[in-house]
Amino acid sequence: MKNIKLYVPQVEDLWFRKVCMEDRKTMAYNAGYNVSYGGYHYESGCIDFPEEKFERWYKETMPRVFYAYVLDQDLNKFVGYCNFKLDKTSGRASMGIVIKDEFRGQGYMTPALKLLIEEAKNQGVKVLTDSVPVSRENALKVFYKLGFKNAGQFTGEKFGKEEIVMQIELNLE
Ligand SMILES: CC(C)(COP(=O)(O)OP(=O)(O)OC[C@H]1O[C@@H](n2cnc3c(N)ncnc32)[C@H](O)[C@@H]1OP(=O)(O)O)[C@@H](O)C(=O)NCCC(=O)NCCS
């Protein structure tokens, strides 16, 4: 069993977010989307995250979302990150989870997601949601195993081709 915890980074820890977001293998899942935010690279999915943006990103993001690194306490290494953003009016929170490429396939997703679910419960989240392309079978399998249910689907576009995306949610009440 992995010995992990969720670690809320300080500004000086943001180098790890930078390494992940600028790593082609880690970000390949994010490639090919017609999005317009600055620093996004369509071909690779990478997003520029220069050091001079750390402070501002931190100040703007951290009060609005729960954002944490997955820390492997045996390796003493960050292996990924996860987040959720609570809409206080509805009690719904959209989430995300990314494990850095070199640490994939080693069983981090289930324990990391369990910790994120606990944190969401503690923060009063009623429904945790995510949107997951059907092609990410392994990820979807873990979400379903932990109790997420289908709540709809939509057709998006990746590299100009249709991509079916499942909207999934977990009721925490
Ligand atoms: C999805 C993601 C978070 C999974 O992280 P991970 O640490 O590699 O996942 P795990 O090693 O825990 O594996 C997840 C499941 O896939 C299965 N799996 C892993 N590697 C596999 C392989 N090579 N072949 C077949 N099944 C595999 C495992 O059985 C596991 O399920 P289990 O825990 O019930 O046994 C990671 O691939 C990632 O960051 N992807 C990009 C972002 C993303 O898709 N986020 C989630 C959805 S939006």
The ligand as a Tripos MOL2 file, in Angstrom:
@<TRIPOS>MOLECULE
LIG
   48    50     1     0     0
SMALL
NO_CHARGES

@<TRIPOS>ATOM
      1 C1         -5.3880    8.7010  -14.7540 C.3       1 LIG1
      2 C2         -4.1440    8.7480  -13.8800 C.3       1 LIG1
      3 C3         -4.3780    9.7840  -12.7650 C.3       1 LIG1
      4 C4         -3.9320    7.3620  -13.2790 C.3       1 LIG1
      5 O1         -2.8790    7.4210  -12.3630 O.3       1 LIG1
      6 P1         -1.9690    6.1470  -12.0450 P.3       1 LIG1
      7 O2         -1.2580    6.3950  -10.7660 O.co2     1 LIG1
      8 O3         -1.1450    5.8210  -13.2370 O.co2     1 LIG1
      9 O4         -3.0660    5.0480  -11.8650 O.3       1 LIG1
     10 P2         -2.8890    3.6170  -11.1990 P.3       1 LIG1
     11 O5         -1.4860    3.1220  -11.3160 O.co2     1 LIG1
     12 O6         -3.4520    3.7340   -9.8320 O.co2     1 LIG1
     13 O7         -3.7950    2.7630  -12.1420 O.3       1 LIG1
     14 C5         -5.1720    3.0270  -12.3030 C.3       1 LIG1
     15 C6         -5.8870    1.7740  -12.7270 C.3       1 LIG1
     16 O8         -5.4740    1.4240  -14.0270 O.3       1 LIG1
     17 C7         -5.0070    0.0820  -14.0560 C.3       1 LIG1
     18 N1         -3.7460    0.0760  -14.7690 N.ar      1 LIG1
     19 C8         -2.6660    0.8160  -14.5010 C.ar      1 LIG1
     20 N2         -1.6980    0.5760  -15.3900 N.ar      1 LIG1
     21 C9         -2.2010   -0.3550  -16.2400 C.ar      1 LIG1
     22 C10        -1.6930   -0.9980  -17.3800 C.ar      1 LIG1
     23 N3         -0.4720   -0.7670  -17.8420 N.pl3     1 LIG1
     24 N4         -2.5010   -1.8730  -18.0140 N.ar      1 LIG1
     25 C11        -3.7420   -2.1150  -17.5810 C.ar      1 LIG1
     26 N5         -4.2820   -1.5310  -16.4910 N.ar      1 LIG1
     27 C12        -3.5180   -0.6590  -15.8490 C.ar      1 LIG1
     28 C13        -4.8110   -0.3710  -12.6590 C.3       1 LIG1
     29 O9         -5.3280   -1.6510  -12.5370 O.3       1 LIG1
     30 C14        -5.5340    0.6260  -11.8080 C.3       1 LIG1
     31 O10        -6.7360    0.1530  -11.2760 O.3       1 LIG1
     32 P3         -6.7620   -0.5040   -9.7980 P.3       1 LIG1
     33 O11        -6.0910    0.4410   -8.8540 O.co2     1 LIG1
     34 O12        -8.2020   -0.6770   -9.4910 O.co2     1 LIG1
     35 O13        -6.0080   -1.7910   -9.9520 O.co2     1 LIG1
     36 C15        -2.8770    9.1160  -14.7050 C.3       1 LIG1
     37 O14        -2.7590    8.2330  -15.7810 O.3       1 LIG1
     38 C16        -2.9040   10.5360  -15.2250 C.2       1 LIG1
     39 O15        -2.4380   11.4640  -14.5570 O.2       1 LIG1
     40 N6         -3.4920   10.7230  -16.4340 N.am      1 LIG1
     41 C17        -3.6320   12.0520  -17.0250 C.3       1 LIG1
     42 C18        -4.7110   12.8660  -16.3490 C.3       1 LIG1
     43 C19        -6.0420   12.1350  -16.2200 C.2       1 LIG1
     44 O16        -6.4780   11.4240  -17.0950 O.2       1 LIG1
     45 N7         -6.7140   12.3590  -15.0430 N.am      1 LIG1
     46 C20        -7.9190   11.6430  -14.6480 C.3       1 LIG1
     47 C21        -9.1310   11.8190  -15.4160 C.3       1 LIG1
     48 S1         -9.5430   13.4600  -15.8830 S.3       1 LIG1
@<TRIPOS>BOND
     1     1     2 1
     2     2     3 1
     3     2     4 1
     4     2    36 1
     5     4     5 1
     6     5     6 1
     7     6     7 2
     8     6     8 1
     9     6     9 1
    10     9    10 1
    11    10    11 2
    12    10    12 1
    13    10    13 1
    14    13    14 1
    15    14    15 1
    16    15    16 1
    17    15    30 1
    18    16    17 1
    19    17    18 1
    20    17    28 1
    21    18    19 ar
    22    18    27 ar
    23    19    20 ar
    24    20    21 ar
    25    21    22 ar
    26    21    27 ar
    27    22    23 1
    28    22    24 ar
    29    24    25 ar
    30    25    26 ar
    31    26    27 ar
    32    28    29 1
    33    28    30 1
    34    30    31 1
    35    31    32 1
    36    32    33 2
    37    32    34 1
    38    32    35 1
    39    36    37 1
    40    36    38 1
    41    38    39 2
    42    38    40 1
    43    40    41 1
    44    41    42 1
    45    42    43 1
    46    43    44 2
    47    43    45 1
    48    45    46 1
    49    46    47 1
    50    47    48 1
@<TRIPOS>SUBSTRUCTURE
     1 LIG1         1 GROUP 0 **** ****
